[in-house]
């Protein structure tokens, strides 16, 4: 996602270099929430996976 954001904003940042610092700030997430996701497959086996929410 960072590469997509950077490539999308590249023309704008080339014309407005004063905003390059803002891009550095938004690269670091403010909060990362990690949680466990339990689910059952078609055969009745329970699996555990890790989920993330990045803000």
Backbone as XML, in Angstrom:
<?xml version="1.0"?>
<chain id="A" units="angstrom">
  <residue number="1" name="UNK">
    <atom name="N" x="0.821" y="-1.185" z="0.000"/>
    <atom name="CA" x="0.000" y="0.000" z="0.000"/>
    <atom name="C" x="0.869" y="1.254" z="0.000"/>
  </residue>
  <residue number="2" name="UNK">
    <atom name="N" x="1.995" y="1.185" z="0.691"/>
    <atom name="CA" x="2.877" y="2.347" z="0.746"/>
    <atom name="C" x="3.453" y="2.655" z="-0.630"/>
  </residue>
  <residue number="3" name="UNK">
    <atom name="N" x="3.841" y="1.615" z="-1.370"/>
    <atom name="CA" x="4.374" y="1.836" z="-2.719"/>
    <atom name="C" x="3.328" y="2.466" z="-3.625"/>
  </residue>
  <residue number="4" name="UNK">
    <atom name="N" x="2.082" y="1.999" z="-3.511"/>
    <atom name="CA" x="1.007" y="2.556" z="-4.324"/>
    <atom name="C" x="0.772" y="4.029" z="-3.976"/>
  </residue>
  <residue number="5" name="UNK">
    <atom name="N" x="0.750" y="4.328" z="-2.696"/>
    <atom name="CA" x="0.550" y="5.713" z="-2.256"/>
    <atom name="C" x="1.687" y="6.602" z="-2.738"/>
  </residue>
  <residue number="6" name="UNK">
    <atom name="N" x="2.912" y="6.134" z="-2.581"/>
    <atom name="CA" x="4.076" y="6.922" z="-2.981"/>
    <atom name="C" x="4.089" y="7.172" z="-4.482"/>
  </residue>
  <residue number="7" name="UNK">
    <atom name="N" x="3.808" y="6.128" z="-5.276"/>
    <atom name="CA" x="3.821" y="6.310" z="-6.732"/>
    <atom name="C" x="2.677" y="7.206" z="-7.194"/>
  </residue>
  <residue number="8" name="UNK">
    <atom name="N" x="1.542" y="7.137" z="-6.515"/>
    <atom name="CA" x="0.410" y="7.992" z="-6.870"/>
    <atom name="C" x="0.710" y="9.455" z="-6.562"/>
  </residue>
  <residue number="9" name="UNK">
    <atom name="N" x="1.358" y="9.696" z="-5.438"/>
    <atom name="CA" x="1.637" y="11.070" z="-5.014"/>
    <atom name="C" x="2.929" y="11.646" z="-5.592"/>
  </residue>
  <residue number="10" name="UNK">
    <atom name="N" x="3.720" y="10.840" z="-6.284"/>
    <atom name="CA" x="5.020" y="11.292" z="-6.791"/>
    <atom name="C" x="4.931" y="12.568" z="-7.626"/>
  </residue>
  <residue number="11" name="UNK">
    <atom name="N" x="4.015" y="12.671" z="-8.595"/>
    <atom name="CA" x="3.941" y="13.924" z="-9.368"/>
    <atom name="C" x="3.596" y="15.134" z="-8.488"/>
  </residue>
  <residue number="12" name="UNK">
    <atom name="N" x="2.686" y="14.947" z="-7.554"/>
    <atom name="CA" x="2.306" y="16.038" z="-6.653"/>
    <atom name="C" x="3.485" y="16.453" z="-5.780"/>
  </residue>
  <residue number="13" name="UNK">
    <atom name="N" x="4.196" y="15.470" z="-5.232"/>
    <atom name="CA" x="5.328" y="15.776" z="-4.355"/>
    <atom name="C" x="6.483" y="16.415" z="-5.121"/>
  </residue>
  <residue number="14" name="UNK">
    <atom name="N" x="6.621" y="16.081" z="-6.400"/>
    <atom name="CA" x="7.663" y="16.706" z="-7.211"/>
    <atom name="C" x="7.388" y="18.198" z="-7.378"/>
  </residue>
  <residue number="15" name="UNK">
    <atom name="N" x="6.116" y="18.561" z="-7.486"/>
    <atom name="CA" x="5.746" y="19.970" z="-7.646"/>
    <atom name="C" x="5.625" y="20.690" z="-6.303"/>
  </residue>
  <residue number="16" name="UNK">
    <atom name="N" x="5.421" y="19.938" z="-5.230"/>
    <atom name="CA" x="5.211" y="20.522" z="-3.900"/>
    <atom name="C" x="6.101" y="19.821" z="-2.871"/>
  </residue>
  <residue number="17" name="UNK">
    <atom name="N" x="7.401" y="20.035" z="-2.928"/>
    <atom name="CA" x="8.315" y="19.299" z="-2.038"/>
    <atom name="C" x="8.089" y="19.565" z="-0.550"/>
  </residue>
  <residue number="18" name="UNK">
    <atom name="N" x="7.380" y="20.627" z="-0.213"/>
    <atom name="CA" x="7.128" y="20.918" z="1.206"/>
    <atom name="C" x="6.229" y="19.864" z="1.854"/>
  </residue>
  <residue number="19" name="UNK">
    <atom name="N" x="5.549" y="19.044" z="1.052"/>
    <atom name="CA" x="4.667" y="18.010" z="1.592"/>
    <atom name="C" x="5.358" y="16.654" z="1.769"/>
  </residue>
  <residue number="20" name="UNK">
    <atom name="N" x="6.618" y="16.553" z="1.415"/>
    <atom name="CA" x="7.327" y="15.274" z="1.569"/>
    <atom name="C" x="7.381" y="14.832" z="3.027"/>
  </residue>
  <residue number="21" name="UNK">
    <atom name="N" x="7.503" y="15.780" z="3.939"/>
    <atom name="CA" x="7.545" y="15.448" z="5.367"/>
    <atom name="C" x="6.222" y="14.824" z="5.810"/>
  </residue>
  <residue number="22" name="UNK">
    <atom name="N" x="5.110" y="15.302" z="5.258"/>
    <atom name="CA" x="3.797" y="14.744" z="5.605"/>
    <atom name="C" x="3.715" y="13.279" z="5.199"/>
  </residue>
  <residue number="23" name="UNK">
    <atom name="N" x="4.306" y="12.927" z="4.063"/>
    <atom name="CA" x="4.306" y="11.529" z="3.629"/>
    <atom name="C" x="5.079" y="10.666" z="4.620"/>
  </residue>
  <residue number="24" name="UNK">
    <atom name="N" x="6.170" y="11.178" z="5.152"/>
    <atom name="CA" x="6.939" y="10.431" z="6.150"/>
    <atom name="C" x="6.112" y="10.192" z="7.409"/>
  </residue>
  <residue number="25" name="UNK">
    <atom name="N" x="5.306" y="11.165" z="7.788"/>
    <atom name="CA" x="4.493" y="11.049" z="9.006"/>
    <atom name="C" x="3.414" y="9.986" z="8.844"/>
  </residue>
  <residue number="26" name="UNK">
    <atom name="N" x="2.737" y="9.941" z="7.695"/>
    <atom name="CA" x="1.638" y="8.984" z="7.518"/>
    <atom name="C" x="2.133" y="7.560" z="7.273"/>
  </residue>
  <residue number="27" name="UNK">
    <atom name="N" x="3.423" y="7.377" z="7.044"/>
    <atom name="CA" x="3.966" y="6.034" z="6.848"/>
    <atom name="C" x="3.984" y="5.226" z="8.137"/>
  </residue>
  <residue number="28" name="UNK">
    <atom name="N" x="4.006" y="5.902" z="9.271"/>
    <atom name="CA" x="4.087" y="5.217" z="10.561"/>
    <atom name="C" x="2.684" y="5.138" z="11.148"/>
  </residue>
  <residue number="29" name="UNK">
    <atom name="N" x="2.154" y="3.922" z="11.338"/>
    <atom name="CA" x="0.794" y="3.807" z="11.864"/>
    <atom name="C" x="0.687" y="4.340" z="13.289"/>
  </residue>
  <residue number="30" name="UNK">
    <atom name="N" x="-0.446" y="4.932" z="13.566"/>
    <atom name="CA" x="-0.697" y="5.471" z="14.899"/>
    <atom name="C" x="-1.055" y="4.353" z="15.873"/>
  </residue>
  <residue number="31" name="UNK">
    <atom name="N" x="-1.756" y="3.347" z="15.348"/>
    <atom name="CA" x="-2.208" y="2.265" z="16.222"/>
    <atom name="C" x="-2.284" y="0.975" z="15.400"/>
  </residue>
  <residue number="32" name="UNK">
    <atom name="N" x="-1.860" y="-0.129" z="16.002"/>
    <atom name="CA" x="-1.991" y="-1.449" z="15.390"/>
    <atom name="C" x="-2.714" y="-2.335" z="16.389"/>
  </residue>
  <residue number="33" name="UNK">
    <atom name="N" x="-3.847" y="-2.859" z="15.969"/>
    <atom name="CA" x="-4.625" y="-3.758" z="16.823"/>
    <atom name="C" x="-4.451" y="-5.166" z="16.267"/>
  </residue>
  <residue number="34" name="UNK">
    <atom name="N" x="-4.057" y="-6.090" z="17.135"/>
    <atom name="CA" x="-3.850" y="-7.479" z="16.747"/>
    <atom name="C" x="-4.853" y="-8.327" z="17.509"/>
  </residue>
  <residue number="35" name="UNK">
    <atom name="N" x="-5.489" y="-9.284" z="16.811"/>
    <atom name="CA" x="-6.501" y="-10.100" z="17.462"/>
    <atom name="C" x="-6.501" y="-11.511" z="16.885"/>
  </residue>
  <residue number="36" name="UNK">
    <atom name="N" x="-7.087" y="-12.419" z="17.627"/>
    <atom name="CA" x="-7.167" y="-13.823" z="17.232"/>
    <atom name="C" x="-8.510" y="-14.069" z="16.543"/>
  </residue>
  <residue number="37" name="UNK">
    <atom name="N" x="-8.469" y="-14.832" z="15.456"/>
    <atom name="CA" x="-9.685" y="-15.198" z="14.731"/>
    <atom name="C" x="-9.787" y="-16.722" z="14.746"/>
  </residue>
  <residue number="38" name="UNK">
    <atom name="N" x="-10.812" y="-17.233" z="15.407"/>
    <atom name="CA" x="-11.068" y="-18.673" z="15.412"/>
    <atom name="C" x="-12.137" y="-18.973" z="14.375"/>
  </residue>
  <residue number="39" name="UNK">
    <atom name="N" x="-11.915" y="-20.029" z="13.583"/>
    <atom name="CA" x="-12.897" y="-20.402" z="12.579"/>
    <atom name="C" x="-12.903" y="-21.911" z="12.398"/>
  </residue>
  <residue number="40" name="UNK">
    <atom name="N" x="-13.995" y="-22.411" z="11.901"/>
    <atom name="CA" x="-14.182" y="-23.847" z="11.717"/>
    <atom name="C" x="-14.321" y="-24.131" z="10.231"/>
  </residue>
  <residue number="41" name="UNK">
    <atom name="N" x="-13.544" y="-25.114" z="9.749"/>
    <atom name="CA" x="-13.626" y="-25.458" z="8.333"/>
    <atom name="C" x="-14.782" y="-26.415" z="8.071"/>
  </residue>
  <residue number="42" name="UNK">
    <atom name="N" x="-14.953" y="-26.822" z="6.820"/>
    <atom name="CA" x="-16.072" y="-27.675" z="6.424"/>
    <atom name="C" x="-16.041" y="-29.050" z="7.083"/>
  </residue>
  <residue number="43" name="UNK">
    <atom name="N" x="-14.865" y="-29.476" z="7.532"/>
    <atom name="CA" x="-14.735" y="-30.786" z="8.168"/>
    <atom name="C" x="-14.869" y="-30.707" z="9.683"/>
  </residue>
  <residue number="44" name="UNK">
    <atom name="N" x="-15.135" y="-29.537" z="10.217"/>
    <atom name="CA" x="-15.325" y="-29.369" z="11.652"/>
    <atom name="C" x="-14.056" y="-29.083" z="12.432"/>
  </residue>
  <residue number="45" name="UNK">
    <atom name="N" x="-12.942" y="-28.912" z="11.751"/>
    <atom name="CA" x="-11.677" y="-28.598" z="12.421"/>
    <atom name="C" x="-11.615" y="-27.109" z="12.748"/>
  </residue>
  <residue number="46" name="UNK">
    <atom name="N" x="-11.207" y="-26.807" z="13.978"/>
    <atom name="CA" x="-11.096" y="-25.416" z="14.404"/>
    <atom name="C" x="-9.685" y="-24.918" z="14.099"/>
  </residue>
  <residue number="47" name="UNK">
    <atom name="N" x="-9.605" y="-23.734" z="13.522"/>
    <atom name="CA" x="-8.327" y="-23.109" z="13.178"/>
    <atom name="C" x="-8.239" y="-21.758" z="13.872"/>
  </residue>
  <residue number="48" name="UNK">
    <atom name="N" x="-7.014" y="-21.340" z="14.144"/>
    <atom name="CA" x="-6.777" y="-20.018" z="14.732"/>
    <atom name="C" x="-5.845" y="-19.244" z="13.805"/>
  </residue>
  <residue number="49" name="UNK">
    <atom name="N" x="-6.239" y="-18.037" z="13.499"/>
    <atom name="CA" x="-5.418" y="-17.138" z="12.697"/>
    <atom name="C" x="-5.291" y="-15.805" z="13.418"/>
  </residue>
  <residue number="50" name="UNK">
    <atom name="N" x="-4.355" y="-15.028" z="12.980"/>
    <atom name="CA" x="-4.135" y="-13.713" z="13.560"/>
    <atom name="C" x="-4.693" y="-12.658" z="12.609"/>
  </residue>
  <residue number="51" name="UNK">
    <atom name="N" x="-5.408" y="-11.699" z="13.170"/>
    <atom name="CA" x="-5.939" y="-10.590" z="12.387"/>
    <atom name="C" x="-5.292" y="-9.297" z="12.834"/>
  </residue>
  <residue number="52" name="UNK">
    <atom name="N" x="-5.235" y="-8.329" z="11.927"/>
    <atom name="CA" x="-4.627" y="-7.035" z="12.217"/>
    <atom name="C" x="-5.536" y="-5.918" z="11.733"/>
  </residue>
  <residue number="53" name="UNK">
    <atom name="N" x="-5.545" y="-4.836" z="12.461"/>
    <atom name="CA" x="-6.177" y="-3.597" z="12.010"/>
    <atom name="C" x="-5.162" y="-2.488" z="12.244"/>
  </residue>
  <residue number="54" name="UNK">
    <atom name="N" x="-4.809" y="-1.816" z="11.183"/>
    <atom name="CA" x="-3.803" y="-0.759" z="11.258"/>
    <atom name="C" x="-4.487" y="0.568" z="10.997"/>
  </residue>
  <residue number="55" name="UNK">
    <atom name="N" x="-4.292" y="1.514" z="11.903"/>
    <atom name="CA" x="-4.910" y="2.839" z="11.760"/>
    <atom name="C" x="-3.838" y="3.891" z="11.688"/>
  </residue>
</chain>
